[in-house]
Amino acid sequence: MARNASSRSKKSGLGPGSLVHVGRRKIDRPRITLIDYDSGHFLEKEVASLEECLPFNLTSTVTWINVDGVHDPDVVEKLGQAFGLHPLILEDIMTTSQRPKLDDLETSFYFVARMIELGGQGRELVTEQLSLVFGRNFVLTFQEAPGDMFDPVRERLRNGKGRIRKLGPDYLAYALLDAVVDHYFVALETLGDRIDTLEEELVRNPREETLHAIHALKREMLIFRKAVWPLREVVAGIERAETPLIQPSTNIFLRDVYDHIIQVIDNVETYRDMLAGMLETYLSSMSNRMNQVMKILTIISTIFIPLTFIVGVYGMNFEHMPELKWRFGYFLVWGVMIILGLGLVRVFKRNQWF
């Protein structure tokens, strides 16, 4: 977070469209891969220099250029100039804290989505910004680091299976967005299993670690919600757009993605409600446990208060206390205290106080 704030401070006072990277640098140098295809042609390669990509802007095939690492302004600027992207779009690409949004550029579409995966030893949520631009014959994707969920799409392109090689860049953009949404379900399934396990632990033996786990899951659900809710409007905006860049046959697939996003939102809201209920259950359980402890202590105190009073009376050491001269006074006081204590215990049990 501190690095994000520092990067944003560098943009203070700069003009609109100034290319300054905002976010963490996750790769040393950008990595660029290119896929060019149509129904009878397929080319895939990792390019050594950006100039190798530029001629593909003039071809009639579909070209998908993927850039891993958005911290280099030269790469982003040259690619944007080659494909006619507005400087403000390039600025958004390099600002990796964007919320999902859609920009209709007339000759192309630009949208932002948040990719979500479970990573790390604790299997915490890892989010990454995906910036995607598609136009008449191209799709550009910008990611923060190598490694994504697009391998099934690449495999379909390599094998030429299905309709993906026969359709245009709008369908490829749909396929990539669909892969992002499908991984939401994968992450939600894992989080759902963690919630179920936590719920069992909450009923069986709630501990302080349980509370920390509930708060951690609530934070992850908040991240999920911030990533998914705006994406619904992005897909709806693409579907409603009246443009030759999106074929009518693609709209039905976009509606399917929209339905999937609604399902993800429903699951996220359900899990958030469950976690809120679990938090209340934990607090109630801790309160009940504290009440039980206080009740036991109160009962013990109630039993010993009169006994302490008797002991205090006969511990005053006045000279004229006839009981002190009795032969069986000591045993009599003990008897009175035992009977009094047992009597109080019986009263408590009769009233079901313990």
Residue pairs with C-beta under 8 A, 6 or more apart in sequence:
3 23
3 24
4 22
4 23
4 24
4 97
7 20
7 21
7 22
7 23
8 22
10 20
11 18
11 20
11 22
14 20
16 87
16 88
16 91
17 86
17 87
17 88
17 90
17 91
18 91
19 73
19 76
19 77
19 87
19 90
19 91
19 94
20 73
20 91
20 94
21 70
21 71
21 73
21 94
21 95
21 96
22 94
22 95
22 96
22 97
23 70
23 71
23 95
23 96
23 97
23 129
23 144
24 96
24 144
25 69
25 71
26 69
26 144
26 145
27 68
27 69
27 71
27 144
27 145
27 146
29 69
29 72
30 67
30 68
30 69
30 70
30 71
30 72
30 75
31 46
31 67
31 68
31 69
31 146
32 46
32 47
32 50
32 53
32 65
32 66
32 67
32 68
32 75
33 44
33 45
33 46
33 47
33 65
33 66
33 68
34 43
34 44
34 45
34 46
34 47
34 52
34 53
34 56
34 63
34 64
34 65
34 66
35 42
35 43
35 44
35 63
35 64
35 66
35 154
35 157
36 42
36 43
36 44
36 56
36 59
36 61
36 62
36 63
36 64
37 43
37 61
37 62
37 64
37 157
37 165
38 60
38 61
38 62
38 165
39 160
39 165
39 166
41 61
42 157
42 158
42 160
42 165
44 154
44 157
44 158
47 53
50 75
50 78
50 79
53 63
53 65
53 79
53 82
54 78
54 82
56 63
56 65
56 138
57 63
57 82
57 83
57 137
57 138
59 137
60 137
61 137
62 137
62 138
62 139
62 168
62 169
62 172
63 137
63 138
63 139
64 138
64 139
64 140
64 141
64 157
64 169
64 172
65 79
65 138
65 139
65 140
65 141
66 140
66 141
66 142
66 143
66 150
67 75
67 76
67 79
67 140
67 141
67 142
67 143
68 143
68 144
68 145
68 146
69 75
69 143
69 144
69 145
69 146
70 76
70 93
70 94
70 96
70 131
70 142
70 143
70 144
71 94
73 94
76 90
76 93
76 94
76 142
77 90
79 85
79 140
80 86
80 87
80 89
80 90
80 93
83 108
83 133
83 135
83 138
83 140
84 107
84 108
84 135
85 105
85 108
85 110
85 133
85 140
86 105
89 103
89 105
89 110
89 133
92 98
92 110
92 112
92 131
93 131
93 142
96 128
96 129
96 144
97 129
98 112
98 129
98 131
99 112
99 226
99 230
100 111
100 112
100 113
100 114
100 227
100 230
100 231
100 233
100 234
101 111
101 112
101 230
101 234
102 109
102 110
102 111
102 233
102 234
102 237
102 238
103 109
103 110
103 111
104 237
104 241
104 243
106 243
107 135
107 136
107 245
108 133
108 134
108 135
108 136
108 245
109 133
109 134
109 135
109 173
109 238
109 241
109 243
109 245
109 246
110 131
110 132
110 133
111 131
111 132
111 234
111 238
112 129
112 130
112 131
112 132
112 234
113 129
113 130
113 132
113 177
113 180
113 227
113 231
113 234
114 127
114 128
114 129
114 130
114 226
114 227
114 231
115 127
115 128
115 129
115 130
115 143
115 148
115 149
115 180
115 183
116 125
116 126
116 127
116 183
116 184
116 187
116 223
116 224
116 227
117 125
117 126
117 128
117 149
117 183
117 187
118 124
118 125
118 126
118 186
118 187
118 190
118 191
119 126
120 126
123 190
123 194
124 216
124 220
125 187
125 220
125 223
125 224
127 223
127 227
128 143
128 144
128 145
129 143
129 144
130 141
130 142
130 143
130 148
130 176
130 180
131 141
131 142
132 139
132 140
132 141
132 142
132 173
132 176
132 177
133 139
133 140
134 140
134 169
134 170
134 172
134 173
134 245
135 169
135 245
136 169
136 245
137 168
137 169
138 169
139 169
139 172
139 173
139 176
141 150
141 176
149 179
149 180
149 182
149 183
150 176
150 179
152 179
153 164
153 172
153 175
153 176
153 179
156 162
156 164
156 175
157 164
157 165
163 171
164 171
164 172
164 175
167 247
167 249
167 250
168 247
169 245
170 245
170 246
170 247
170 250
171 247
171 250
171 253
174 250
174 253
174 254
174 257
177 235
177 257
178 253
178 256
178 257
178 260
181 231
181 257
181 260
181 261
181 264
182 260
184 224
184 227
184 228
184 260
184 264
185 260
185 263
185 264
187 224
188 224
188 264
188 267
188 268
188 271
191 217
191 220
191 221
191 224
191 271
192 267
192 271
194 213
194 217
195 217
195 271
195 274
195 275
195 278
198 210
198 213
198 214
198 217
198 278
199 274
199 278
201 207
201 210
202 210
202 278
202 281
202 282
202 285
206 282
206 285
206 286
210 282
211 279
211 282
214 275
214 278
214 279
214 282
215 279
217 271
217 275
218 272
218 275
218 276
218 279
221 268
221 271
221 272
221 275
224 264
224 268
225 265
225 268
225 269
225 272
228 261
228 264
228 265
228 268
229 265
231 261
232 258
232 261
232 262
232 265
235 254
235 257
235 258
235 261
236 258
238 246
238 254
239 251
239 254
239 255
239 258
246 254
295 353
295 354
296 354
299 348
299 353
299 354
302 344
302 348
303 341
303 344
303 345
306 340
306 344
307 337
307 340
307 341
310 333
310 336
310 337
310 340
311 337
314 321
314 323
314 324
314 333
323 329
323 332
323 333
326 332
348 354
